């Protein structure tokens, strides 16, 4: 399975004239190993900080006496 590097691009601009409609979506998002997630924040006023949670990860012992590092998935 191949993985690609991903970029986070943030555009910052000056808001002029009038107020933007409020953002009514989630303020917390969980990173995903396979899929992108888009929060519809364009041209919206946000009242709180946006929190991006890390991708779930854990270490487990394996039958060969080593440790397996698991990225994503459920416990």
N, C-alpha and C positions, 0 to 999 in steps of 0.2 A: 504494500500500500504506500503510495507516495503522498507526501505532505508538502504544501507550499507555504512560503512565508507570506504573511498578510500584513498590510499596512493599515494604520488608523489615520485617516485624513480629517483634519479639523479646519474648517474655514471660519474665520472670525471677521466680522464686518461691523460697521457702525449702523445702528438703526436710526433712521430719521423719519420724522413725520408720522404721527399717529401711534397707536398701540397695536402690538401684534396680538392675535388671539392666543389664549392660554393653551399650553400643552396639557392634554388630558390623559396621556398614556402612563405607562409604568415608569418608575424612576429607578428601578433595579432590574438589571439584566444579568443573565448567566452566560459566560462565554461558552462556545460550543466547539467541539473538535472538528466537526464536519461541515456545519452549516453556518452561514452568516445570519445575523439578526439585525434588522433595521428598525429603529424606533423613529416614528414619524415626527421629528422635532423641527424640520425645516419651516422657517417663517412662523415659529411659535415662541411664545414667552414661557420660560421655565421658571418655576417658583422654588425649586429645590435642586440640589446637586444630583447628578446622575451617577449611580454606583454600578460598576461592572464587576461582578464576582468572578473569581478565578475559576478555571476549569477544574472540576473535581479530580483529585488524584489520591492514590494510596499505594502503600507498599505491602506486599504479602510474601510469605515464604513459599517456595516452590518445592516439589518433590525431590529435586536434585540438591537440596541444601543451600540454595541461593535465595536471592530476593528478586521478586518481579515487581516492577514499577508500572502501575496501571494509570493511564490518563483517560479521563472521561468515564462514562458508565455509572452504574449504580453500585452501591456497596455490596 
